[in-house]
Amino acid sequence: MSQHPLGNLTGPAKLGAVNKLLDSLTEDLKSGTLQPQERDAALEQLKIYGRDPSYADPIFTKQGIETLTKHAFDSSSNTTAHNALRVLCNALFLKPATRQIFVDLGYEPKACIRLKNNDRDDEFLISRLILLTTYGTTINLSQLIEQHQLAESIVQNLARHAARFSAQPGSMHKADPMKEMALAETLKLLFNVTNFAKQHTGAFDASLPHITTILCNHTLPQHNTPLDPPFSLLINALINLDLTTPTAQSALYPPAEPTRVADRLLQLLDLAMKSYTDTDLDQSVTPLICVLSVVHEHAPTTTTTTTNEKATPAPETETTKADVRAFIRARLLPTEQDRKSVLGKADTLPSRLLRNWTNPLAPQFRSAVAHLFFDLSGRDAVQFIENVGYGYASGFLFENNIPVPAEAVEGGASSAAAGAWKGASGSGSSKRPVNPITGQFLDEERFEDLPEMTMEEKEREAERLFVLFERLKQTGVVQVQNPVEAALQQGRIEELPDDDDLD
């Protein structure tokens, strides 16, 4: 078979070359005329030509997809299968219509069988292939899970990745690009399958220990996008899974170190808040905020057993020693350092989160942050206002139709509540009063010494107020007497002499 220089052809010449390559590969399926190296070279050329779909139309036809699929799944050569899978995955990525063509061929069960192989190339290519078919096709994910062990294969591949990180926990791992790419595709597939086949989420329960192992043992990123894969994909995977099962509880709050997962999530959040711009927060950081909320919500706490006479402490275990919720609150709720100024002004993680409370460029992120702080406050409006200040809390409470208790904002009661501030952990001896609006310690408030207004400035201010009150009266919305007019009627305003008479 004559061969063309890789990538040199364009236009009609490229179309002719693609046609010739596919015809040769199709004929080879019937007669086996090509030598292994010729077959692999033809697929390599097709891969290069297929990167740009222009003048490569035969690849994306029913015949082209069928030829590639048969070489991918019916060949006895792993090299040929991998080469064909690369062309096939690229075709399904570039032309969505080809995804249904592949599904109609009925090769998904064979794909699930190949996914079981302990081979990172197979893992990467097959995971991507199935992932692409979850978009806009009639693929039967339930059947693949129930009859072809799709869930078990995904869990097993995650277990293999977790094993390499468990071998040397906490150390710097030399990244293997192929293994990292395979892990990324497996996590993407896990997310899509649990998203589109929610009724089978339980089949992936066993993946949770492996996800948390990789999350905690993978080297923290050293760049300006800390939530790049695999961390973003690990976090996304947690979103769809049931985190209330015994397996999930053991994975998220391991008895020997119950705060381990929460600590890693908080480390990533701290890095993310220092790295991402306003426009990146919605897509990149919002899922992390949501997972932290769930981890806080389902975290074990120190419990007691109540009798008719007294409360008896629960048996002391590693889990009850460390209250995970208190650990998270201590890292996220404003501290004494934050309260030395108006909340949101300090260079701390809680302040960076609060500064985005009203960020117009990140509506999903700011909503997730507000809900997280409300959850950290036990979903109690008074505690919420005490934690973040009425200035931040009021809008959230109004938008969510949550009534504001009078004692939370009225002078005496709010002062008493704020004055008993005990910090994020709820314990301590701090009795410093707090401004209920700004959240700042009252004894830390500083006001600029402004010069006293001149007589001319006082006159202009009085005139401005007079005009404003007159306009307000004309609206008819409220009945109010202009205070300047009232002062004139009561003789409390003295006519000043003109400047010329003051000489």
C-alpha positions as CSV (number, residue, x, y, z in Angstrom):
1,M,0.0,0.0,0.0
2,S,1.4,3.4,-0.9
3,Q,1.8,5.8,1.9
4,H,1.5,9.6,2.1
5,P,3.7,11.9,4.1
6,L,2.0,12.5,7.5
7,G,0.0,15.7,7.5
8,N,1.3,17.0,4.3
9,L,-1.9,16.8,2.3
10,T,-4.8,19.3,2.3
11,G,-7.9,19.9,0.3
12,P,-9.0,17.4,-2.3
13,A,-5.7,15.6,-2.0
14,K,-6.3,15.0,1.7
15,L,-9.8,13.8,1.0
16,G,-8.5,11.3,-1.6
17,A,-5.8,10.0,0.8
18,V,-8.4,9.6,3.6
19,N,-10.7,7.7,1.3
20,K,-7.9,5.4,0.2
21,L,-6.8,4.7,3.8
22,L,-10.3,3.8,4.9
23,D,-10.9,1.6,1.9
24,S,-7.7,-0.3,2.6
25,L,-8.6,-0.7,6.3
26,T,-12.2,-1.8,5.4
27,E,-10.9,-4.4,2.9
28,D,-8.4,-5.6,5.5
29,L,-11.2,-6.6,7.8
30,K,-12.5,-9.0,5.2
31,S,-9.2,-10.4,3.7
32,G,-6.5,-9.5,6.2
33,T,-4.3,-8.2,3.4
34,L,-2.3,-5.6,5.5
35,Q,0.7,-6.5,7.5
36,P,0.6,-5.3,11.1
37,Q,3.0,-2.4,10.5
38,E,1.0,-1.3,7.4
39,R,-2.3,-1.5,9.4
40,D,-0.9,0.6,12.2
41,A,0.7,3.1,9.9
42,A,-2.6,3.6,8.1
43,L,-4.4,4.2,11.4
44,E,-1.6,6.6,12.4
45,Q,-2.1,8.6,9.2
46,L,-5.9,8.7,9.8
47,K,-5.4,10.0,13.3
48,I,-3.4,12.9,12.0
49,Y,-5.8,13.7,9.1
50,G,-8.7,13.3,11.5
51,R,-7.6,16.1,13.8
52,D,-9.0,18.6,11.4
53,P,-12.4,17.4,10.1
54,S,-12.2,19.4,6.8
55,Y,-11.6,17.1,3.9
56,A,-11.7,14.1,6.2
57,D,-15.4,13.3,5.8
58,P,-15.1,9.6,5.2
59,I,-13.8,9.1,8.8
60,F,-17.1,10.5,10.2
61,T,-19.5,8.4,8.1
62,K,-21.3,5.2,9.2
63,Q,-18.9,3.1,7.2
64,G,-15.8,4.9,8.6
65,I,-17.0,4.6,12.2
66,E,-17.8,0.9,11.7
67,T,-14.4,0.2,10.2
68,L,-12.6,2.0,13.1
69,T,-14.8,0.3,15.7
70,K,-14.1,-3.2,14.4
71,H,-10.3,-2.6,14.3
72,A,-10.6,-1.2,17.9
73,F,-12.5,-4.1,19.4
74,D,-12.0,-7.1,17.1
75,S,-8.3,-6.9,16.6
76,S,-5.9,-9.3,18.4
77,S,-3.2,-6.6,18.5
78,N,-3.3,-4.2,21.4
79,T,-1.3,-1.7,19.3
80,T,-3.8,-1.8,16.5
81,A,-6.7,-1.6,18.9
82,H,-5.2,1.5,20.6
83,N,-4.5,3.2,17.3
84,A,-8.0,2.6,16.1
85,L,-9.4,3.8,19.5
86,R,-7.5,7.1,19.2
87,V,-9.0,7.8,15.8
88,L,-12.4,6.8,17.0
89,C,-12.4,8.9,20.1
90,N,-11.2,11.9,18.1
91,A,-14.1,11.4,15.6
92,L,-16.7,11.2,18.4
93,F,-15.3,14.3,20.0
94,L,-15.3,16.4,16.8
95,K,-18.6,15.2,15.3
96,P,-21.4,14.5,17.9
97,A,-23.5,12.7,15.3
98,T,-20.9,9.9,15.2
99,R,-21.6,9.0,18.8
100,Q,-25.0,7.5,18.0
101,I,-23.5,5.7,15.1
102,F,-21.1,4.0,17.5
103,V,-23.9,3.2,20.0
104,D,-26.0,1.7,17.2
105,L,-23.2,-0.7,16.4
106,G,-23.7,-2.3,19.8
107,Y,-20.0,-2.4,20.9
108,E,-20.6,-0.9,24.4
109,P,-20.4,-4.3,26.1
110,K,-17.1,-5.0,24.5
111,A,-15.9,-1.6,25.6
112,C,-16.8,-2.5,29.2
113,I,-14.9,-5.8,28.9
114,R,-11.8,-3.9,27.7
115,L,-12.2,-1.4,30.5
116,K,-11.4,-4.2,33.0
117,N,-7.9,-4.5,31.7
118,N,-5.1,-3.4,33.9
119,D,-3.8,-1.1,31.2
120,R,-3.6,2.7,31.4
121,D,-4.0,3.1,27.7
122,D,-7.2,1.0,27.7
123,E,-8.4,2.9,30.7
124,F,-7.8,6.3,29.1
125,L,-9.3,5.4,25.7
126,I,-12.3,3.3,26.7
127,S,-13.2,5.8,29.5
128,R,-13.2,8.6,27.0
129,L,-15.1,6.6,24.5
130,I,-17.9,5.8,26.9
131,L,-17.8,9.3,28.3
132,L,-18.5,10.8,24.9
133,T,-21.4,8.4,24.3
134,T,-23.2,9.7,27.4
135,Y,-23.9,12.9,25.5
136,G,-26.9,12.9,23.1
137,T,-27.2,9.2,22.5
138,T,-29.5,6.3,23.5
139,I,-26.8,4.5,25.3
140,N,-28.3,2.3,28.1
141,L,-26.1,3.0,31.1
142,S,-28.3,0.9,33.4
143,Q,-27.6,-2.1,31.3
144,L,-23.9,-1.5,31.3
145,I,-23.9,-1.2,35.1
146,E,-26.2,-4.1,35.8
147,Q,-25.0,-6.6,33.1
148,H,-21.5,-5.6,32.1
149,Q,-19.9,-4.4,35.4
150,L,-19.2,-0.8,34.3
151,A,-19.3,0.4,37.9
152,E,-17.0,-2.4,39.1
153,S,-14.5,-1.6,36.4
154,I,-14.5,2.2,37.3
155,V,-14.0,1.4,41.0
156,Q,-11.2,-1.1,40.2
157,N,-9.4,1.5,38.1
158,L,-9.7,4.1,40.9
159,A,-8.4,1.5,43.3
160,R,-5.3,1.0,41.1
161,H,-4.6,4.7,41.2
162,A,-5.2,5.0,44.9
163,A,-2.7,2.1,45.5
164,R,0.1,4.1,43.9
165,F,-0.6,7.1,46.1
166,S,-1.0,5.0,49.3
167,A,2.4,3.4,48.8
168,Q,4.1,6.7,49.6
169,P,1.6,9.0,51.3
170,G,2.5,12.6,51.7
171,S,5.6,12.4,49.5
172,M,6.2,14.2,46.2
173,H,5.0,11.9,43.4
174,K,6.7,12.0,40.1
175,A,3.8,12.5,37.7
176,D,3.3,9.9,35.0
177,P,1.4,11.7,32.2
178,M,-0.3,8.6,31.0
179,K,-1.5,7.5,34.5
180,E,-2.6,11.1,35.2
181,M,-4.6,11.3,32.0
182,A,-6.2,7.9,32.6
183,L,-7.2,8.9,36.1
184,A,-8.7,12.1,34.8
185,E,-10.8,10.2,32.2
186,T,-12.0,7.7,34.8
187,L,-13.1,10.5,37.1
188,K,-15.0,12.3,34.3
189,L,-16.7,9.0,33.4
190,L,-17.7,8.4,37.0
191,F,-19.2,11.9,37.2
192,N,-21.2,11.5,34.0
193,V,-22.5,8.1,34.8
194,T,-23.6,9.0,38.3
195,N,-25.2,12.2,36.8
196,F,-27.1,10.5,34.0
197,A,-27.9,7.2,35.9
198,K,-28.7,8.6,39.4
199,Q,-30.6,5.4,40.3
200,H,-27.3,3.5,40.2
201,T,-25.3,5.9,42.4
202,G,-25.1,3.2,45.1
203,A,-23.1,1.0,42.7
204,F,-20.2,3.5,43.1
205,D,-20.2,3.6,46.9
206,A,-17.0,1.6,47.0
207,S,-15.2,4.3,45.0
208,L,-15.2,6.8,47.9
209,P,-12.3,5.4,49.9
210,H,-10.2,5.5,46.7
211,I,-11.3,9.1,45.8
212,T,-10.4,10.4,49.3
213,T,-7.1,8.5,49.3
214,I,-6.1,10.2,46.0
215,L,-7.4,13.5,47.2
216,C,-5.4,13.5,50.4
217,N,-2.2,11.9,49.1
218,H,-1.8,13.5,45.7
219,T,0.9,16.3,45.8
220,L,-0.7,19.7,46.2
221,P,-0.5,21.8,43.1
222,Q,2.4,24.3,42.9
223,H,0.8,26.6,40.2
224,N,-1.8,29.3,39.9
225,T,-4.7,27.0,39.0
226,P,-4.8,24.6,42.0
227,L,-8.1,23.1,41.0
228,D,-6.9,21.8,37.7
229,P,-7.3,18.0,37.3
230,P,-7.2,15.8,39.1
231,F,-8.4,17.9,42.1
232,S,-11.4,19.5,40.3
233,L,-12.4,16.0,39.1
234,L,-12.0,14.4,42.5
235,I,-14.2,17.2,44.0
236,N,-16.8,16.8,41.2
237,A,-17.0,13.1,41.8
238,L,-18.0,13.6,45.4
239,I,-20.9,15.9,44.4
240,N,-23.0,13.1,42.9
241,L,-22.2,10.3,45.4
242,D,-24.2,9.5,48.6
243,L,-22.0,10.7,51.4
244,T,-24.3,9.3,54.2
245,T,-23.5,5.6,53.7
246,P,-21.2,3.8,56.2
247,T,-18.6,3.5,53.5
248,A,-18.7,7.2,52.8
249,Q,-18.6,8.1,56.5
250,S,-15.5,5.9,57.0
251,A,-13.8,7.4,53.9
252,L,-14.6,11.1,54.7
253,Y,-14.0,10.9,58.4
254,P,-11.4,8.1,59.0
255,P,-11.4,7.1,62.7
256,A,-7.6,7.6,63.0
257,E,-7.8,11.1,61.5
258,P,-11.3,12.3,61.1
259,T,-10.4,15.8,59.9
260,R,-8.0,14.7,57.2
261,V,-10.3,15.1,54.2
262,A,-11.8,18.4,55.5
263,D,-8.3,19.7,56.0
264,R,-7.3,18.9,52.5
265,L,-10.4,20.6,51.1
266,L,-9.7,23.7,53.2
267,Q,-6.1,23.7,51.9
268,L,-7.3,23.7,48.4
269,L,-9.9,26.4,49.1
270,D,-7.2,28.6,50.6
271,L,-5.0,28.1,47.5
272,A,-7.9,28.7,45.2
273,M,-9.0,32.0,46.9
274,K,-5.5,33.3,46.4
275,S,-5.2,32.2,42.8
276,Y,-8.5,32.6,40.8
277,T,-9.9,35.8,39.4
278,D,-13.5,36.8,39.9
279,T,-14.5,35.4,36.5
280,D,-13.1,32.0,37.3
281,L,-14.7,31.5,40.7
282,D,-18.1,30.3,39.5
283,Q,-16.8,27.4,37.5
284,S,-13.7,26.5,39.3
285,V,-14.3,27.0,43.1
286,T,-18.1,26.7,43.5
287,P,-18.0,22.9,43.5
288,L,-15.4,22.9,46.3
289,I,-17.6,25.2,48.4
290,C,-20.6,22.8,47.8
291,V,-18.6,19.7,48.9
292,L,-17.3,21.5,52.0
293,S,-20.9,22.2,52.9
294,V,-21.9,18.6,52.6
295,V,-18.8,17.4,54.5
296,H,-19.7,19.8,57.3
297,E,-23.3,18.8,57.3
298,H,-22.7,15.0,57.6
299,A,-19.7,15.2,59.9
300,P,-19.8,13.3,63.1
301,T,-19.9,15.4,66.3
302,T,-19.2,14.6,70.0
303,T,-22.5,13.1,71.3
304,T,-23.9,12.3,74.7
305,T,-26.4,9.7,75.9
306,T,-29.2,11.2,77.9
307,T,-30.8,9.3,80.9
308,N,-33.5,10.5,83.3
309,E,-30.8,11.7,85.7
310,K,-27.9,13.0,83.7
311,A,-26.1,13.0,80.4
312,T,-23.4,10.4,80.0
313,P,-20.4,11.1,77.7
314,A,-20.2,8.8,74.7
315,P,-17.3,6.3,74.6
316,E,-14.1,8.2,73.8
317,T,-12.9,7.4,70.3
318,E,-10.7,9.2,67.9
319,T,-13.8,10.3,66.0
320,T,-15.5,11.9,69.0
321,K,-12.2,13.5,70.2
322,A,-12.1,15.6,67.1
323,D,-15.3,17.4,66.2
324,V,-15.0,17.8,62.5
325,R,-17.7,20.5,62.3
326,A,-15.8,22.6,64.9
327,F,-12.6,22.1,62.9
328,I,-14.2,23.5,59.7
329,R,-15.9,26.4,61.6
330,A,-12.6,27.4,63.2
331,R,-11.0,27.6,59.7
332,L,-13.9,29.4,57.9
333,L,-15.7,31.7,60.4
334,P,-14.2,35.1,61.2
335,T,-11.6,35.1,64.0
336,E,-10.4,37.7,66.4
337,Q,-7.9,38.8,63.7
338,D,-10.7,39.3,61.2
339,R,-12.7,41.4,63.7
340,K,-9.9,43.9,64.3
341,S,-11.4,45.6,61.2
342,V,-14.7,45.5,59.4
343,L,-15.4,41.9,58.4
344,G,-14.0,41.2,54.9
345,K,-11.0,43.5,55.1
346,A,-8.4,41.2,56.6
347,D,-6.0,39.0,54.5
348,T,-7.5,35.7,55.8
349,L,-9.5,32.9,54.2
350,P,-12.7,33.9,56.0
351,S,-12.3,37.5,54.8
352,R,-11.5,36.5,51.2
353,L,-14.7,34.5,51.2
354,L,-16.7,37.4,52.7
355,R,-15.4,39.8,50.1
356,N,-17.0,37.8,47.4
357,W,-20.4,37.8,49.2
358,T,-21.8,40.3,46.7
359,N,-19.4,39.6,43.8
360,P,-21.5,40.5,40.6
361,L,-19.1,38.4,38.5
362,A,-19.6,35.2,40.4
363,P,-23.3,34.8,41.3
364,Q,-23.1,31.0,41.8
365,F,-20.0,31.2,43.9
366,R,-21.3,34.1,46.2
367,S,-24.6,32.2,46.7
368,A,-22.7,29.0,47.6
369,V,-20.5,31.0,50.1
370,A,-23.6,32.5,51.7
371,H,-25.3,29.2,52.1
372,L,-22.0,27.7,53.5
373,F,-21.8,30.4,56.2
374,F,-25.5,29.9,57.1
375,D,-24.8,26.2,57.5
376,L,-21.7,26.9,59.6
377,S,-24.0,28.9,61.8
378,G,-26.3,26.0,62.4
379,R,-28.9,27.6,60.1
380,D,-29.8,29.9,63.0
381,A,-30.5,33.5,62.0
382,V,-29.2,35.0,65.2
383,Q,-26.0,33.0,65.2
384,F,-25.6,33.8,61.5
385,I,-25.8,37.5,62.1
386,E,-23.4,37.2,65.0
387,N,-20.9,35.3,62.8
388,V,-20.9,37.5,59.7
389,G,-22.5,40.8,60.8
390,Y,-25.9,42.1,59.9
391,G,-24.5,43.9,56.9
392,Y,-23.7,40.6,55.2
393,A,-26.5,38.5,56.6
394,S,-29.5,40.7,55.9
395,G,-29.5,40.3,52.2
396,F,-29.3,36.5,52.4
397,L,-32.0,36.2,55.0
398,F,-34.3,38.5,53.0
399,E,-33.7,36.6,49.7
400,N,-34.4,33.2,51.4
401,N,-37.5,34.5,53.3
402,I,-35.9,33.8,56.7
403,P,-37.3,36.0,59.4
404,V,-34.8,38.1,61.3
405,P,-35.4,37.8,65.1
406,A,-35.8,41.2,66.7
407,E,-33.1,40.5,69.3
408,A,-30.6,40.1,66.5
409,V,-30.6,43.7,65.5
410,E,-32.2,45.7,68.3
411,G,-29.7,47.7,70.3
412,G,-29.7,46.1,73.7
413,A,-30.3,42.5,72.6
414,S,-27.9,42.7,69.7
415,S,-25.2,44.2,71.9
416,A,-25.6,41.5,74.4
417,A,-25.4,38.8,71.7
418,A,-22.4,40.4,70.1
419,G,-20.7,41.1,73.4
420,A,-20.7,37.4,74.2
421,W,-18.7,36.5,71.0
422,K,-16.8,33.3,71.7
423,G,-15.1,32.7,68.4
424,A,-15.7,30.1,65.7
425,S,-15.4,27.2,68.0
426,G,-18.1,28.4,70.3
427,S,-15.8,28.4,73.3
428,G,-13.4,30.8,75.0
429,S,-13.6,33.7,77.3
430,S,-13.8,36.7,74.9
431,K,-16.4,39.2,76.0
432,R,-15.4,42.0,73.7
433,P,-18.5,43.7,72.3
434,V,-18.9,43.6,68.5
435,N,-20.6,46.0,66.1
436,P,-23.6,43.9,65.0
437,I,-23.6,45.5,61.5
438,T,-19.9,45.3,60.6
439,G,-18.8,42.5,62.8
440,Q,-15.8,44.5,64.0
441,F,-14.8,44.7,67.7
442,L,-16.2,48.0,69.0
443,D,-12.9,48.9,70.7
444,E,-11.1,48.5,67.3
445,E,-13.3,51.0,65.5
446,R,-11.5,54.1,64.4
447,F,-13.1,57.3,63.1
448,E,-11.4,60.0,61.2
449,D,-11.2,63.4,63.0
450,L,-13.1,65.6,60.5
451,P,-12.8,69.4,60.8
452,E,-16.0,71.1,62.1
453,M,-18.2,72.4,59.3
454,T,-18.1,76.1,58.5
455,M,-21.3,78.2,58.7
456,E,-21.5,78.2,54.9
457,E,-21.2,74.4,54.8
458,K,-24.0,74.1,57.4
459,E,-26.3,76.4,55.3
460,R,-25.7,74.4,52.2
461,E,-26.4,71.1,54.1
462,A,-29.6,72.6,55.5
463,E,-30.8,73.7,52.1
464,R,-30.0,70.2,50.6
465,L,-32.0,68.5,53.4
466,F,-34.9,70.9,52.9
467,V,-35.1,70.1,49.2
468,L,-34.9,66.4,49.8
469,F,-37.7,66.4,52.3
470,E,-39.9,68.5,50.0
471,R,-39.4,66.0,47.2
472,L,-40.2,63.1,49.5
473,K,-43.4,64.8,50.6
474,Q,-44.5,65.3,46.9
475,T,-44.2,61.5,46.2
476,G,-47.1,60.8,48.6
477,V,-45.4,57.6,49.7
478,V,-45.0,58.8,53.3
479,Q,-46.4,61.7,55.2
480,V,-43.5,63.5,56.8
481,Q,-42.9,67.1,58.0
482,N,-39.8,68.8,56.8
483,P,-37.6,69.2,59.9
484,V,-36.3,72.6,58.6
485,E,-39.9,73.8,58.2
486,A,-40.7,72.6,61.7
487,A,-37.7,74.4,63.1
488,L,-38.8,77.6,61.5
489,Q,-42.3,77.3,62.9
490,Q,-41.0,76.7,66.3
491,G,-38.6,79.7,66.1
492,R,-35.5,77.5,66.5
493,I,-33.8,79.0,63.4
494,E,-31.9,82.3,63.7
495,E,-31.5,84.5,60.6
496,L,-27.8,85.1,60.0
497,P,-26.6,88.5,58.7
498,D,-25.1,88.7,55.2
499,D,-21.3,88.3,54.9
500,D,-21.0,92.1,54.2
501,D,-22.5,92.9,57.6
502,L,-20.1,90.6,59.4
503,D,-17.1,92.9,58.8
